[in-house]
Amino acid sequence: MVKKNRKFNYKKDLKKKWKQMKAKTNPEVKTEQLKEFWNTHKSIKANYAEMGLSADPNVTIGIPKTKVLLNPEVMEISKAKQLNQALNESKETPALKKLLTEANRSTEKVYNLNENDTLYCIYMLEKYGEDYEKMAKDYKNYYQDTPAQIRKKLNLFKKMKGPYKKYLNDKKAGVNFLDELDEKY
């Protein structure tokens, strides 16, 4: 048997290929909930199965074939009940419980406006109150916002916790915003 001389392929990046293979076989788990349950000596599928998760949802859920949909098999009632019970009995592992509690935890939406827009909103509220038509005609409406756009911007400003509460507290204290804003804005 004659040994064939191989030529080195300079186009292949072997270091990159080695890193890709290493990442496939031993992935880095970045999720805090999964880190403590991840076993580096097991495969990805085995780790997911142990945690009660699915590595491939197409296999787990399964998409029925058209042939099966057109000609459904008739199943006995007792067999159907057994299948239903098997599906309803879910294995709640500690990892799955932790993931579910993290997913069900409510988060508050944070609204942001830049400093110029907050000053603009304060100026408009001080000068015109809730009259959006007059706000649209104001000379400080540099971007020529329509009344609807100004209303949206003011509603966003009112949803912001920090700046709007500070504005209300300062207004109760009797601060005159129009003089200050003419200097800044």
N, C-alpha and C positions, 0 to 999 in steps of 0.2 A: 504494500500500500504506500503510495507516494503522498508525502505531506505537502499540502498546498501552502504556498507562501502567502501570508496575509499582509495586506498593506494597512498602515494606520490611517484611520479616517479622521482628518483634521477638522471636519465640519461638525462632528459630534462633540458635545460638551459632556464629558464623562463625569465630571464633578457634579454638574447639575443633575444628570441622570441618577447618580448615586444618591443625592439628596432627595430626589423625588421618590425613589424606592424606599428610602429610610422613612420618609414622611408617611408613605402609604402603610408600611408595616407597623410603625410605632408612632401614631399621630400625637401631637401635643394638644392636650385637652385644656381649653382656656376658660370654660364655663366653671364658675365656682361650685355650682350645685353638683356637677358631675365629677369634679376633680377627686373628691374624697372617696367616691365609689368606683373609680376607674382602676382596673387592674392592668398593669403594663405587660404582664406575661400572657394575657389572653388576647384573642383577636378582636377586631372591632365588633363583629357580629355577636361574639360570645359576651362581650361587655354589655352591649345593648340588650341582649336577651336577659342577662342577669339583672339588669336594672328595670326590666319590664317595658322597654322601648323597642321600636322597630327600626332596624337598619335599612330596610327597603320597604317602603309603604306599598309599592306595587305588588309585592309578594304577599304581604300581610293582609291587606284589604282585598286585593285581587279585582281585576276588571273582568266582568263576565263576558264570555265570547258571544258573538251574535247568534251562533248556532244554538247555544244554551238558552238565550233569551227567546228565540223563536219557538223552540220545542222544550218547554219546561218539563222537568220530571215531576211526576206525582209522588209526593212523600207522605208517609203515614204520620198521623197526628202525634203519636208518642215519640217518634224519631225527631220530628220538628221541635217538640218541647225540649228534648234533650239537647239539641243543638242550640236552642235559645238560651237554656240555662248555662251551657258551656261558654257562650259568648258574654253573658251577663256577669259571670264570675270572673272579675278582673283581678289580676294579681297586683295588689298595691304594694310595691316595694318602697323602702325608705327613700330611695332616689326619686321615684315617681311622686311620692308625697311632697318631697321638698320642691320639686319642679312645679307641681300644681299650686302649692302655697305661694310660690314666687310669682306665678302667672296670675293668680287671683288677687294679688295685692294691688290696691288702687294707687294710681299715681296722679298727681295734680299737674295739669297742663300749665306751662310757664309761658306767659306772654311777654314779648319784648318789643320795645320801640327804641330807636336810637335817641340820643340826647336832644338833637334838633327837633325831632318829631314830638317829644314830650313837651318841650318849650312851646312849640307851635300849638299843641293841644291846650296847654294851660292858657296861652294868650287868647286863643279863640273862645274858650269857655269863659274867661274873665270878661272879654269885650262883648260877646254876643249871647252868651248863655246857651240856649238850644236852637237858635235860629241859623240853620245850615245855609239858607239862601244868602243871607248877608255874609256869612263866612266865606262863601265861594267868591263873592265880589270884593273881598278885602284885599288891600294892596300887598299884604304879607303872604298871601296865598301864591307863593312863587311858582309852584308846579301846576297851577290852575286846576286844582282838584275840583271835581263836581261835588254838589251837596251830598250825594250818596257816598262818595269816597271819603269825604270829611266825616260823615256820620260813622262809617266803618272804623276810621282811624281813632275817633273819639271813643267809640265803644271798646276798641282794643286798649286804649289808654285807661279806661275805667275798669277793665278786667285785670290790669296790672296791679299787683298788691302794693308793692313798695312806693312807687312814685305817686300813685293816686291817693293813697292814705296820707302821705306826707303833704300833698297838695291840700287835701281837706283839712288836716290839722293846722296848716299854716293859714288857711282861709279863716278858720275859726279864731285863730289868734289875732287876726286883723292885718295880715301882711298885704301890702298893695303890690300886686304882681305886675301891673301894667307899666309902672315906672321902671321896675327892675328889668323886665323883659325887653323894653325898648332899648336899654343899654346893651344887653346880651344878644338879643335876637335880631 
